[in-house]
Amino acid sequence: MPVDRPVALDEYPIHQAPLSMKHLVSGDRNAYDRCIFHVFDHAGRAVLILGLGVYPNAGVIDAYATLRIGDELLAVRASDALTDDRMNLSVGPLSIVVDVPLKQITLRCAPDSDDPHGLSYDITWTAEFPAVWEPHHIQRRGDRLMLEGRRFVQAGNVTGTIRAKGEEFTLTAGEWSGTRDRSWGVRPIPGEEGGRAAEEYRPDGFHWLWIPVRFADRFVMVIAQEDADGHRTLNEAVQVFPEDSGRADVQLGWPHTEIRYRPGSRHPVSAVVHLTDPSRKPLELGVEILNSSPLAVGAGYPPAGDWQHGTWQGRGWSDRRVYDLSHPAAHPMAAFGVTDHSARFTLDGQTGHGIFEHGSFGRHDPSGFADYSSVAP
């Protein structure tokens, strides 16, 4: 049995409980601490999504990267036993290095010598705006706390190289953007018996929008989560300026979104987000979808059937595969998960780029969806 000893982080005055930094205050099996990055070009050719997470009470660290180009999605996933070295953010070929906290981060995926056309990258993400807190996220099923997360979001530029399918993408600050989200707390990982809560408190519907947008002189963040009736349980609309501008964050009211869906689906084609500045002047954030990457395909988000975050795969597990996205029917469960769309945005005569993350399943009265089978006409 391993000997219980202090770890390196215990040297620093950062404790918030009378415990070693390797021990979590909560014993909840669903405790997590993770990140997600979006790297995308402004023409809609490619969307790279990558992330890394630790699940302390499950003893797991894992990471993933997916690249959508054309009708294919290339995925790299890796998982291993969590060690005491929490500063080492690497799993298999995937790594994240915090060069300067909140300022600069290096993202890498090592090439596979057995697959010269597989995905690899070496990217430097550089912040252009300060990180901003997202609303405290709480979700219950009955009386059971299913999700509680502290999160922040940030936008910046990206430079470096992505290689895949014999093609090399050179990332430049003017033609590519990068957004990121950091979160920690509790959220479900597979393997837990749902019990009474799953049987008696199945939600009628879920409607989600998470929209970080990088403009030349500002960063706009919009969040909205609604239930089947349209009752909003999470809300945010804020405008953030560069740190050296001296300008305070500006709240943009209660966002309302009109989404135009592809007929016969809930796949957005375009949207308008209605905002309001402090003087009550109406603002319109226009959205044009450029490319799309379903998180339930390759990236490990529910309801993925081949791999999900936090699940024990054994030591040193890694996996590479290519998904064909040319026929949506080939991945039917993706429609019941969240999809991240790279998009072109307009606001106050300016053009920006960001992510239009959207999931809508089940009943949502404001959108006219009656049940889980409902789609746009």
SULVEN-V694228 format. One record per residue. N is the residue number from 1. RES is the residue in one small letter. PSI is psi in degrees with one decimal (NA if undefined). OMEGA is omega in radians with two decimals (999 if undefined). Layout:
BEGIN
((N	RES	PSI	OMEGA) (N	RES	PSI	OMEGA))
END
This chain:
BEGIN
((1	m	133.8	-3.12) (2	p	144.3	3.10) (3	v	134.6	3.13) (4	d	112.0	3.14) (5	r	162.1	3.05) (6	p	154.8	3.08) (7	v	170.3	-3.03) (8	a	-39.2	-3.11) (9	l	-19.2	3.11) (10	d	-12.2	3.08) (11	e	-20.2	-2.98) (12	y	148.2	-3.13) (13	p	65.0	-3.08) (14	i	6.2	-3.09) (15	h	144.8	3.08) (16	q	9.0	3.09) (17	a	156.8	3.14) (18	p	59.7	-3.13) (19	l	158.1	2.98) (20	s	153.6	3.11) (21	m	-13.1	3.10) (22	k	-8.4	-3.13) (23	h	136.5	-3.13) (24	l	145.6	3.10) (25	v	-40.8	-3.13) (26	s	144.0	3.04) (27	g	8.3	-3.11) (28	d	127.3	-3.13) (29	r	-22.7	-3.07) (30	n	9.0	3.11) (31	a	140.8	-3.08) (32	y	165.6	3.06) (33	d	111.7	-3.00) (34	r	178.1	-3.12) (35	c	161.9	3.01) (36	i	139.5	3.07) (37	f	143.2	2.99) (38	h	126.5	3.12) (39	v	122.8	-2.99) (40	f	148.0	3.10) (41	d	163.4	-3.03) (42	h	-2.5	3.11) (43	a	-7.9	3.11) (44	g	17.5	-3.14) (45	r	-36.4	-2.99) (46	a	144.8	3.02) (47	v	115.9	3.06) (48	l	125.3	3.08) (49	i	130.2	-3.11) (50	l	156.1	3.13) (51	g	168.6	3.11) (52	l	141.8	-3.14) (53	g	152.2	3.00) (54	v	145.4	-3.10) (55	y	84.6	-2.92) (56	p	-40.7	-3.08) (57	n	-9.4	3.00) (58	a	-11.2	3.13) (59	g	31.4	-3.03) (60	v	141.7	2.90) (61	i	134.8	3.11) (62	d	166.2	-3.11) (63	a	163.0	-3.12) (64	y	161.2	2.97) (65	a	135.1	3.05) (66	t	142.0	3.10) (67	l	120.2	3.07) (68	r	116.3	3.01) (69	i	125.8	-3.07) (70	g	-134.1	-3.14) (71	d	15.6	3.13) (72	e	149.2	3.05) (73	l	116.5	3.12) (74	l	132.1	-3.08) (75	a	140.1	2.99) (76	v	127.6	3.12) (77	r	148.4	3.12) (78	a	148.2	-3.13) (79	s	149.9	-3.12) (80	d	176.5	3.06) (81	a	134.2	3.11) (82	l	134.1	3.12) (83	t	-178.7	3.11) (84	d	-13.3	-3.10) (85	d	85.0	-3.08) (86	r	-8.1	3.09) (87	m	-11.7	3.13) (88	n	98.6	-3.08) (89	l	69.6	3.13) (90	s	142.5	3.08) (91	v	120.2	-3.13) (92	g	-129.1	-3.10) (93	p	-3.7	-3.01) (94	l	134.8	3.14) (95	s	151.8	3.05) (96	i	128.1	3.13) (97	v	121.5	3.09) (98	v	97.3	-3.10) (99	d	-50.1	3.08) (100	v	112.8	-3.07) (101	p	131.7	3.11) (102	l	6.6	-3.09) (103	k	-48.7	-3.04) (104	q	135.0	-3.08) (105	i	138.6	3.09) (106	t	131.6	-3.10) (107	l	127.5	-3.10) (108	r	144.2	2.91) (109	c	115.4	-3.10) (110	a	145.0	3.11) (111	p	156.6	3.09) (112	d	117.7	-3.09) (113	s	-24.2	3.13) (114	d	-7.6	-3.10) (115	d	78.7	-3.06) (116	p	-18.4	3.12) (117	h	5.6	-3.13) (118	g	176.3	-3.08) (119	l	133.8	2.95) (120	s	157.9	3.12) (121	y	158.7	3.04) (122	d	106.2	-2.94) (123	i	139.6	2.98) (124	t	118.7	3.07) (125	w	128.3	-3.10) (126	t	126.0	-3.11) (127	a	139.6	3.01) (128	e	-14.3	-3.12) (129	f	154.0	3.10) (130	p	151.7	3.04) (131	a	144.2	-3.12) (132	v	137.6	3.11) (133	w	141.7	2.95) (134	e	162.7	3.13) (135	p	145.4	3.08) (136	h	125.2	-2.96) (137	h	117.5	3.13) (138	i	134.8	3.12) (139	q	129.3	-3.14) (140	r	152.1	2.95) (141	r	105.8	-2.92) (142	g	-129.1	3.09) (143	d	-2.5	-3.10) (144	r	125.4	3.05) (145	l	112.4	-3.11) (146	m	-33.1	-3.09) (147	l	129.6	2.95) (148	e	120.0	-3.06) (149	g	141.0	2.94) (150	r	129.5	-2.99) (151	r	148.3	2.90) (152	f	157.8	-3.07) (153	v	153.8	-3.07) (154	q	149.2	3.12) (155	a	151.1	3.13) (156	g	-166.3	3.09) (157	n	164.5	-3.14) (158	v	141.8	3.04) (159	t	155.9	3.13) (160	g	-149.6	-3.01) (161	t	139.4	2.95) (162	i	133.5	3.10) (163	r	135.1	3.11) (164	a	144.1	3.06) (165	k	34.3	-3.14) (166	g	8.0	-3.11) (167	e	147.8	3.11) (168	e	125.8	3.07) (169	f	124.7	3.05) (170	t	118.4	-3.06) (171	l	127.0	3.08) (172	t	151.1	-3.03) (173	a	-29.9	-3.09) (174	g	-17.9	-3.06) (175	e	-6.4	3.12) (176	w	153.1	3.07) (177	s	162.1	3.09) (178	g	127.3	3.03) (179	t	158.9	3.12) (180	r	157.4	3.11) (181	d	134.2	3.04) (182	r	134.8	3.12) (183	s	155.6	3.10) (184	w	154.3	-3.12) (185	g	-124.2	-3.12) (186	v	129.9	2.99) (187	r	149.1	-2.97) (188	p	137.3	2.92) (189	i	151.8	-3.05) (190	p	155.6	3.02) (191	g	-9.5	-3.12) (192	e	133.9	3.09) (193	e	127.5	-3.08) (194	g	-34.0	3.08) (195	g	-151.1	-3.07) (196	r	-40.7	-3.08) (197	a	-42.1	-3.13) (198	a	-32.9	-3.10) (199	e	-39.1	-2.99) (200	e	-12.9	-3.07) (201	y	39.3	3.09) (202	r	124.1	-3.08) (203	p	144.4	3.09) (204	d	-26.3	-3.11) (205	g	164.3	-3.10) (206	f	133.1	-3.12) (207	h	121.9	-2.96) (208	w	136.4	3.02) (209	l	130.9	3.10) (210	w	112.3	-2.87) (211	i	91.1	3.00) (212	p	130.8	-3.05) (213	v	128.7	3.10) (214	r	116.0	2.95) (215	f	171.6	-3.09) (216	a	-36.6	-3.03) (217	d	6.0	-3.11) (218	r	160.2	3.06) (219	f	128.6	-3.13) (220	v	133.1	3.13) (221	m	126.1	3.12) (222	v	133.3	3.08) (223	i	137.6	3.02) (224	a	127.8	3.02) (225	q	129.1	-3.10) (226	e	153.7	3.06) (227	d	-170.3	-3.05) (228	a	-32.7	-3.13) (229	d	-8.7	-3.05) (230	g	6.7	3.09) (231	h	126.1	-3.04) (232	r	127.1	3.14) (233	t	-8.9	3.09) (234	l	134.6	-3.05) (235	n	134.9	3.07) (236	e	139.9	2.97) (237	a	111.6	-3.03) (238	v	149.0	3.11) (239	q	126.7	-3.05) (240	v	139.7	-3.08) (241	f	162.5	3.12) (242	p	149.6	-3.07) (243	e	-35.7	-3.08) (244	d	1.7	-3.14) (245	s	-22.9	-3.09) (246	g	7.1	-3.09) (247	r	139.2	3.12) (248	a	158.3	3.04) (249	d	148.2	-3.12) (250	v	123.3	3.08) (251	q	143.2	-3.05) (252	l	34.6	2.96) (253	g	-155.1	-3.06) (254	w	102.1	-3.01) (255	p	138.9	3.00) (256	h	133.4	-3.01) (257	t	130.0	2.99) (258	e	120.2	-3.08) (259	i	130.3	3.01) (260	r	117.7	-3.08) (261	y	154.1	2.98) (262	r	130.8	-3.11) (263	p	137.4	3.13) (264	g	18.4	-3.10) (265	s	-177.6	2.92) (266	r	33.3	3.12) (267	h	115.7	-3.08) (268	p	144.2	3.06) (269	v	-39.6	3.11) (270	s	169.6	-3.13) (271	a	162.7	2.97) (272	v	125.0	3.08) (273	v	117.6	-3.12) (274	h	121.2	-3.11) (275	l	172.0	3.14) (276	t	128.3	3.12) (277	d	172.9	-3.06) (278	p	-22.3	3.10) (279	s	7.9	-3.13) (280	r	17.7	3.05) (281	k	127.5	3.11) (282	p	140.1	3.07) (283	l	146.4	3.10) (284	e	120.6	3.04) (285	l	105.3	-3.13) (286	g	144.6	-3.07) (287	v	126.0	3.02) (288	e	114.7	-3.10) (289	i	134.0	-3.14) (290	l	-43.4	-3.10) (291	n	162.4	-3.01) (292	s	143.4	3.11) (293	s	107.9	3.14) (294	p	126.3	-3.06) (295	l	-18.2	3.11) (296	a	0.7	3.09) (297	v	107.1	3.05) (298	g	-33.9	-3.01) (299	a	-6.5	3.01) (300	g	10.0	3.10) (301	y	149.9	3.13) (302	p	147.2	0.12) (303	p	45.4	-3.13) (304	a	138.3	-3.08) (305	g	-17.2	-3.05) (306	d	-26.2	3.09) (307	w	138.9	3.04) (308	q	155.1	-3.10) (309	h	144.2	3.01) (310	g	-3.7	-3.12) (311	t	141.0	-3.11) (312	w	119.4	-3.14) (313	q	2.1	-3.02) (314	g	168.4	-3.11) (315	r	139.3	3.03) (316	g	30.2	-3.13) (317	w	137.2	3.00) (318	s	157.2	-3.03) (319	d	135.7	3.03) (320	r	137.2	3.09) (321	r	165.9	3.13) (322	v	130.9	3.12) (323	y	138.3	3.06) (324	d	116.4	-3.13) (325	l	13.2	-3.08) (326	s	-24.4	3.14) (327	h	107.3	-3.12) (328	p	-29.3	-3.12) (329	a	-16.7	-3.14) (330	a	-18.4	-3.13) (331	h	67.7	-3.01) (332	p	-30.7	-3.10) (333	m	-16.1	3.14) (334	a	-27.6	3.13) (335	a	-16.4	3.14) (336	f	20.0	3.03) (337	g	-176.0	-3.12) (338	v	141.3	3.07) (339	t	135.9	3.11) (340	d	121.2	-3.10) (341	h	125.5	2.93) (342	s	144.9	-3.01) (343	a	156.2	3.00) (344	r	132.5	-3.07) (345	f	150.5	3.02) (346	t	142.2	3.12) (347	l	124.6	3.09) (348	d	39.4	3.11) (349	g	-0.6	3.13) (350	q	154.3	3.06) (351	t	132.1	3.10) (352	g	179.4	-3.13) (353	h	145.2	-3.11) (354	g	-158.6	-3.09) (355	i	132.2	3.02) (356	f	90.1	-3.13) (357	e	126.4	-3.03) (358	h	138.1	2.98) (359	g	129.2	3.11) (360	s	113.6	3.12) (361	f	147.4	-3.02) (362	g	-164.4	-3.12) (363	r	137.4	2.97) (364	h	98.3	-3.01) (365	d	-42.6	-3.13) (366	p	-26.7	3.14) (367	s	-7.4	-3.12) (368	g	16.6	3.11) (369	f	123.7	-3.00) (370	a	-28.7	-3.08) (371	d	-169.8	-3.07) (372	y	-19.4	-3.13) (373	s	-6.1	-3.06) (374	s	138.9	3.07) (375	v	170.8	3.13) (376	a	144.7	3.13) (377	p	NA	999))
END
